[in-house]
Structure formats: structure tokens, C-alpha cells
Amino acid sequence: MQSGHLPVMTAEVVEYLVVRTDGIYIDCTTGSGGHSHRILLNAPSGRLLGIDVDPAAIKRARETLSEFGERYELTMANFSELAATARDHGIDQCDGILFDLGFSSLQLDDPSRGLSFQEEGPIDMRLDPTSGPTAHDVISRSEERELAGIIRDFGEEKRAHPIARSIIAARERGQLDTTRDLAKAVLATKPQHRQKTLARVFQALRIAVNDELSSLRSGLEQAVALLRPGGRVVVIAYHSLEDRIVKQFFVRSERPCVCPKELPKCACGREPTLRIVTRRIVTPTDAEIARNPRARSAKLRTAERLAEGEKP
């Protein structure tokens, strides 16, 4: 298996996801193929479809999974296109779907991607570096109010307006070409917690550039439709915005009734589609965090597809 990136909570992913050793599985965020590798090892008669928006990740995953011959397929796609991508590969139903919403160390440590404020590079931040606007494009076309909204909503940063004002001032001076310039503009506002503030601003711009939250909502909806009864969806999130979306989606899918509380019984007829398996979030062990500090913020949730008419 390829080195350079440690997949997070592989044992837990296998425990919750692999319900059949001859099942069909979809890894919606294949990355370097670490989780896919473990899934195929633990489903020796199974098949896997790996999806990723990053062409470099697809190339690395192909090397990682080469030992499995024809038991896997890889394709470049966004998981917001999950249903169509699965159909294109002959999958109408499957037994497990994984979303690992983090970034690989290889992506974060590559200055050309612009994902880290600790490395100098272009203000890019695209997961698919071949298409779409960059973070620099987003900043260049945004007014202060719009940019502050991005930083506030996607970064959960309270000082969004002064930070947006400082970034735009740097842009107007022609001093906003690299990630280091962006970091300087943020730090010019003298935040109390420098590292946390930089992380929030970079997160906000990355989410905006890649439309990550909308893609996640769409991907989850499509995942439920693809799972056969008893199949599971496993999601690993790394920040509160993602985790909140997953938690709320699972709860709505398990308790879909929208009737007023005062009604004695349900009149809307909405049926549950999922049963929540992990009532509490699953987090990495201390040993894993010591081995891989970037795993410390990971939160895993799992839900299982119900048969029609089945109750949670």
C-alpha cells in the first residue's frame, strides 16, 4: 500500500461498513486508496467503486489497489454525482457507502494546491485543479459583505467583517497573490488566536470554492437511494459544519414525520429510511491520534438502510 498519507479510523470503517464479505461498496472520497484497500481486504469476495474529484488521487489509488485485480473500479467524479456515477458502472444497489470528508496529507502539504496557510503557494484551493474558479477568483469578485458572509457561514468566524475588509484592502493594493499574502491580510486584523483564525478563513474559502456542503447534502440523499436494506452509510467529518449536516440528515431520515407535535398520531405518512447505528459519534483512539495528529478532529457516524415499512 502506498505511503505518505494515513487513512483515518480504518478499523472502525471496516467494523461499521463491511456488512457482507461479498458486498458491493462505494468509496466516495477515495483519496490515496487507504480505506478502499482495507474494505477490499475485509470483503474478499466483494467489489468496490472508488470516486474522487482529484485526478492525482485517482492515480495514487490505482497503485494502492493494484493487487485486487478486477475487484475495483476508479473514476473521477464529485460525489454530488453519486447516483449517475454508480449507474455508469453498473451499480443499482450496494451494501455500503463511505464518505471521508477530510483531505489527505499529500494534498495539504502540496503548496501548489493552496490548501494550507503554512505553505506558500497560489490561492487555489480547488479539489479538482483542472476546472472551476479558484479561491483567488472568489476573493477577486467579492465585495466585503459577500466575502464576510463566506468567512462567517463557512468558517464560523465571528470577526468575519474586519478580516474580509483586510483581505479586500490587500487585494486593492495588489498584495494578494499567494497563500502567504492571504495569511498576512488575515493576521493584520490581530486575531486573538492566530492559528485558529487562519484555519477558519482557509476552511471557509475552500468550502466555498468546492461547494462542499451542498455536495455533501446531495451525496447523502443519493447514498440512501443506492443502499439496499441492511446496507450502511459511514461518514467521517472533520469540522462542525459537516458533522452537523450528517447528524441532522440521519435524524431526519430516521424520524421523518413533520406533523405538529399536538397531533395524537402521524398524519403525514413519511416513512423512515435509515436507522442510526452510532448514537454517539465515534472518534479516533488516543493511540491513533499519537500516530497521526491530523486524525484528532475526525468524527464518524453510521446509519443503516431500512426495508420498506421497517421501523428503526
DRENNUZA-107373 format. One record per residue (C-alpha): residue number from 0; residue in one letter; y, x, z. Coordinates in pm, whole numbers. Example, Ala and Ser with C-alpha at 12.3 -4.5 7.8 and 13.67 -1.06 7.14 Angstrom:
2
 vexkol fidren     yy     xx     zz
      0      A   -450   1230    780
      1      S   -106   1367    714
END
This chain:
312
 vexkol fidren     yy     xx     zz
      0      M      0      0      0
      1      Q    348    123    -78
      2      S    556    274    198
      3      G    932    259    260
      4      H    951    -93    395
      5      L    765   -251    686
      6      P    693   -623    639
      7      V    772   -828    949
      8      M    512  -1011   1163
      9      T    224   -968    918
     10      A    -40  -1063   1177
     11      E    149  -1380   1264
     12      V    197  -1470    897
     13      V   -178  -1443    838
     14      E   -257  -1640   1155
     15      Y    -36  -1934   1063
     16      L    -53  -1929    684
     17      V   -409  -1847    576
     18      V   -589  -2176    637
     19      R   -856  -2110    371
     20      T  -1010  -1783    260
     21      D  -1041  -1925    -93
     22      G   -696  -2085    -96
     23      I   -401  -2062   -331
     24      Y    -89  -1909   -178
     25      I    270  -1857   -288
     26      D    489  -1581   -152
     27      C    840  -1698   -241
     28      T   1005  -1371   -139
     29      T    752  -1109   -242
     30      G    969   -802   -191
     31      S    755   -490   -197
     32      G    441   -700   -156
     33      G    361   -627    209
     34      H    297   -987    316
     35      S    122  -1067    -13
     36      H   -110   -773     45
     37      R   -212   -898    389
     38      I   -258  -1254    263
     39      L   -492  -1141    -14
     40      L   -687   -918    227
     41      N   -743  -1214    458
     42      A   -818  -1462    178
     43      P  -1082  -1257    -10
     44      S  -1164  -1542   -246
     45      G   -806  -1662   -275
     46      R   -526  -1632   -529
     47      L   -157  -1560   -486
     48      L    160  -1615   -685
     49      G    444  -1384   -588
     50      I    806  -1474   -666
     51      D   1119  -1263   -630
     52      V   1466  -1255   -785
     53      D   1483   -875   -773
     54      P   1319   -706  -1075
     55      A   1282   -381   -879
     56      A   1089   -568   -609
     57      I    852   -714   -866
     58      K    780   -365   -995
     59      R    709   -232   -645
     60      A    492   -533   -557
     61      R    283   -481   -869
     62      E    196   -131   -745
     63      T    127   -257   -392
     64      L   -110   -532   -511
     65      S   -283   -348   -795
     66      E   -613   -328   -604
     67      F   -653   -706   -619
     68      G   -702   -722   -995
     69      E   -661  -1072  -1135
     70      R   -627  -1246   -798
     71      Y   -248  -1235   -808
     72      E     40  -1300  -1045
     73      L    401  -1193  -1008
     74      T    708  -1346  -1165
     75      M   1083  -1304  -1141
     76      A   1242  -1630  -1025
     77      N   1452  -1780   -749
     78      F   1258  -1993   -502
     79      S   1502  -2274   -577
     80      E   1290  -2294   -897
     81      L    965  -2303   -700
     82      A    806  -2618   -844
     83      A    869  -2527  -1208
     84      T    758  -2168  -1150
     85      A    434  -2283   -985
     86      R    364  -2523  -1273
     87      D    424  -2245  -1526
     88      H    145  -2054  -1353
     89      G    -96  -2346  -1341
     90      I    -40  -2441   -976
     91      D     -3  -2812   -898
     92      Q   -104  -2780   -532
     93      C   -151  -2489   -296
     94      D   -266  -2409     57
     95      G     21  -2202    189
     96      I    378  -2104    105
     97      L    570  -1818    268
     98      F    947  -1763    280
     99      D   1054  -1430    431
    100      L   1431  -1462    411
    101      G   1520  -1107    505
    102      F   1599   -803    293
    103      S   1383   -501    250
    104      S   1490   -164    384
    105      L   1483    -43     25
    106      Q   1748   -298    -73
    107      L   1965   -241    234
    108      D   1953    136    204
    109      D   2036    141   -168
    110      P   2414    198   -192
    111      S   2426     55   -545
    112      R   2335   -290   -407
    113      G   2639   -306   -177
    114      L   2445   -491     94
    115      S   2528   -257    381
    116      F   2861   -166    533
    117      Q   2703    161    646
    118      E   2663    289    290
    119      E   2940    329     31
    120      G   2877    153   -298
    121      P   3010   -120   -526
    122      I   3089   -456   -367
    123      D   2798   -621   -546
    124      M   2552   -791   -305
    125      R   2354   -976   -574
    126      L   1982  -1008   -511
    127      D   1934  -1029   -887
    128      P   2153   -739  -1002
    129      T   2124   -847  -1365
    130      S   2318  -1173  -1353
    131      G   2586  -1377  -1182
    132      P   2914  -1290  -1012
    133      T   2932  -1004   -762
    134      A   3088  -1018   -417
    135      H   3385   -834   -565
    136      D   3421  -1115   -821
    137      V   3415  -1374   -541
    138      I   3684  -1188   -348
    139      S   3895  -1134   -662
    140      R   3914  -1503   -748
    141      S   3951  -1640   -391
    142      E   4268  -1739   -213
    143      E   4296  -1676    159
    144      R   4187  -2025    262
    145      E   3877  -2018     42
    146      L   3774  -1670    149
    147      A   3829  -1756    515
    148      G   3606  -2061    468
    149      I   3327  -1842    331
    150      I   3359  -1599    622
    151      R   3374  -1879    879
    152      D   3099  -2101    739
    153      F   2850  -1837    625
    154      G   2929  -1563    874
    155      E   3012  -1779   1178
    156      E   3310  -1552   1233
    157      K   3589  -1702   1447
    158      R   3859  -1466   1319
    159      A   3798  -1559    958
    160      H   4163  -1611    857
    161      P   4307  -1276    967
    162      I   4006  -1100    814
    163      A   4048  -1287    484
    164      R   4420  -1207    486
    165      S   4348   -838    535
    166      I   4088   -830    258
    167      I   4322  -1000     13
    168      A   4605   -764    110
    169      A   4376   -468     30
    170      R   4286   -633   -299
    171      E   4652   -678   -390
    172      R   4721   -312   -313
    173      G   4434   -210   -543
    174      Q   4241    -68   -247
    175      L   3925   -275   -264
    176      D   3675   -101   -490
    177      T   3384    -11   -262
    178      T   3198   -139     43
    179      R   3380    124    248
    180      D   3713    -22    134
    181      L   3591   -368    234
    182      A   3483   -242    576
    183      K   3823    -76    626
    184      A   4001   -401    545
    185      V   3789   -587    800
    186      L   3838   -321   1069
    187      A   4214   -320   1006
    188      T   4219   -651   1197
    189      K   4097   -458   1505
    190      P   3797   -677   1595
    191      Q   3661   -650   1947
    192      H   3306   -593   1824
    193      R   3331   -381   1510
    194      Q   2964   -372   1405
    195      K   2902   -742   1467
    196      T   3216   -843   1279
    197      L   3128   -625    980
    198      A   2775   -766    978
    199      R   2907  -1123    978
    200      V   3154  -1063    693
    201      F   2895   -888    476
    202      Q   2643  -1161    553
    203      A   2892  -1431    458
    204      L   2974  -1276    122
    205      R   2607  -1210     43
    206      I   2515  -1571    119
    207      A   2799  -1698    -97
    208      V   2713  -1470   -390
    209      N   2345  -1565   -390
    210      D   2387  -1932   -290
    211      E   2120  -1863    -31
    212      L   2147  -2171    189
    213      S   2134  -2421    -98
    214      S   1839  -2231   -243
    215      L   1661  -2247     93
    216      R   1709  -2624    126
    217      S   1586  -2679   -229
    218      G   1292  -2441   -185
    219      L   1176  -2615    132
    220      E   1183  -2958    -35
    221      Q    980  -2828   -329
    222      A    735  -2648    -98
    223      V    641  -2971     80
    224      A    570  -3141   -253
    225      L    346  -2849   -359
    226      L    134  -2827    -44
    227      R   -197  -3010    -30
    228      P   -281  -3187    300
    229      G   -354  -2925    563
    230      G   -156  -2661    374
    231      R    118  -2479    558
    232      V    469  -2351    502
    233      V    575  -2045    703
    234      V    940  -1934    718
    235      I   1078  -1614    869
    236      A   1455  -1635    920
    237      Y   1691  -1365   1042
    238      H   2012  -1541   1134
    239      S   2108  -1870   1293
    240      L   2227  -2045    976
    241      E   1889  -2004    804
    242      D   1688  -2080   1117
    243      R   1890  -2395   1185
    244      I   1824  -2525    833
    245      V   1450  -2463    871
    246      K   1432  -2620   1217
    247      Q   1625  -2930   1111
    248      F   1420  -2966    792
    249      F   1092  -2951    983
    250      V   1215  -3205   1241
    251      R   1336  -3446    970
    252      S   1007  -3412    784
    253      E    806  -3484   1099
    254      R   1033  -3766   1223
    255      P   1191  -3909    908
    256      C   1283  -4253   1046
    257      V   1655  -4328   1004
    258      C   1654  -4667   1178
    259      P   1906  -4737   1457
    260      K   1764  -4649   1799
    261      E   1810  -5005   1922
    262      L   1550  -5142   1678
    263      P   1216  -5206   1854
    264      K   1020  -5053   1564
    265      C   1078  -4869   1239
    266      A   1206  -5078    950
    267      C   1295  -4803    703
    268      G    935  -4721    617
    269      R    995  -4349    581
    270      E    668  -4161    634
    271      P    634  -3817    791
    272      T    528  -3537    556
    273      L    494  -3244    798
    274      R    356  -3166   1142
    275      I    536  -2886   1324
    276      V    284  -2619   1426
    277      T    519  -2384   1613
    278      R    701  -2594   1871
    279      R    876  -2278   1984
    280      I    991  -2006   1750
    281      V    761  -1707   1713
    282      T    930  -1369   1748
    283      P    809  -1011   1695
    284      T    632   -830   1977
    285      D    808   -554   2167
    286      A    570   -306   2003
    287      E    672   -421   1655
    288      I   1042   -403   1737
    289      A    994    -49   1869
    290      R    818     43   1543
    291      N   1061   -149   1319
    292      P   1400   -224   1483
    293      R   1508   -435   1183
    294      A   1246   -693   1290
    295      R   1428   -775   1613
    296      S   1618  -1077   1479
    297      A   1321  -1235   1300
    298      K   1222  -1593   1389
    299      L    907  -1751   1246
    300      R    845  -2126   1214
    301      T    545  -2307   1068
    302      A    470  -2664    964
    303      E    161  -2828    814
    304      R    145  -3084    533
    305      L     20  -3427    638
    306      A   -201  -3650    429
    307      E    -51  -3981    316
    308      G    -42  -4217    612
    309      E   -135  -3943    861
    310      K     68  -3916   1179
    311      P    194  -3586   1325
END
